[in-house]
Amino acid sequence: MTSKIAAVANLAFHVFRAHSLRSMARRTDAYSENSNSNGIRRLCASSLTNTSEPESLEEVSSDALKTLLTNVSALTLEDVGVDRVHGFDSSSFSAPVIYVHITENEIFSMGMFILRPGSRIPLHSHPGMFGIIRLMQGAVRCQSFTRLSTSQLRAAGGPLAVLSAQGAAKWQLSDFTVAQPHQDTLLNVGCEPCVLTPHTGNLHELTAVDGTVVFLDILAPPYNHDLGARECLFYREVAMPMVTADPATSSFVYLVETHQPKDYWCETAPYRGPSVS
């Protein structure tokens, strides 16, 4: 009999297969067009600061995604091998966050994050990726942002126009990732899974607010740090008085890439749940 977590893994593979293969095909085409080393560096840089027009959930089947989310919602801690009382001995770990790897392939990755009380996963990116978060214990505050597209940046009354009107150099805007608040919500065990798309709510921060937090995390396609194709980048918000004072752009936030915060690091723990193969 197939376990619940194995069923979720199988569904995730089929739901996100087309999107992940398209992503790899686009990247292969881009590498072919930029075969010299400088071109590759430009490609990697552009992929991490992409402000192209948003993709939508049309890249995946809505019915298939709904089925996946229903199955994800039905998971319990026992289904992933975590006992509510004796699941993890916190004294064995010093990190504020623990990651339990469940499975990964070229289509998606799946694992669990365990956050100590009051700890956080700082604001970070998911370049070109879909993501699903399912709270299984505790409660977490999720603050997410949507990166502005090129047309939004350049639109009349947009950030670029406001900076130009005030005599600011255009290069200033290129130093920032301009985003719009997408969601600031409290997720708990009773909530529906949280879904992010390649361009909607794709930057987020998670903070534990009710005891030890455990959540399932599915990313499609997975991060790829080896090739620099999909790196997890950290951000911090900076004040931009000259822009936020203008009513047309006051709702935007201005983010700069930063090093991994010193209060965040992660250790791994073995997965002890049912097989997913």
Steps between C-alpha positions, in 0.01 A plus 500: 500500500635841401566729796346847512836672462585278200169597340582868552843452343349325198240774454760776534714338231211494252361843591830682459669286234398719206600824674838366610579358156405830337725683745792272416434534126496880522826495691660261249398731215639799688832326561522416130459867414756605761766233454800716593596547865392865514166404354455230763576748776245739351245220480547403864474862611186562298334184628544618859369851440229411252222756466326347199125481468335271754428138427173364631350185642410413140845337491353220711166323483260662746314172558822309559627771734174491694535123542859544619400765754217281629746216560754734660229634733419147617855428619569468872830502689474123532478472120846656473655311790488774762360423844342807660671436833822319416553606139822698549740535787578872483806451718664315211489810280635851547347661191178702521365308199516130417437358153386144435561396140232265366562477125635695204527458123525731200130585529449585868641476850306418816603528862400628841618804690499509879529850650582557865266738687561857382739402221458600137594421144602846375367669187618294204427424136368207295615581144267350239352259753163389627476433872256339744511544878285287728506578874497180703576634848499843663437828322717713275475854371548507122591834342523475123570741216454501124784636289393774258523420131701709254186669368389592854841650577495709183133599506398864528497585870705189579821486708728578204291800396490637856876466542564665164264787578693568820831507317624166633731297280332205328769265619373543854191295424707215357652449844161404641239231465174691501208299633141536611371347825306188410397344830559541871318217668510255788513138390402221737411133481143574394598718203497396137848451352669822395593510129757724334554521124808598297402866529223532761595511867838367392699686766407415857603485865371248754502563876398249768241658730352206691744249646698265280386519139502212253404544137522300180675679214470412130698694238479452123751496350748468789771751584814450291802658668763301311426664165375828644173446316265527798683629804333595826579869547432696818365855505444788739272800464650847465338840543439701183341828624523668160278231349277390788393860558325491163145356532540311171793296630454507878370141511818353352792363699863528395722202568873447466682170488682423823711229659331222692401659835709393798193395698407241238666172423368154441592147602368178350327209667427157348160423354335215691167484322360254245682445172403732216632275220 
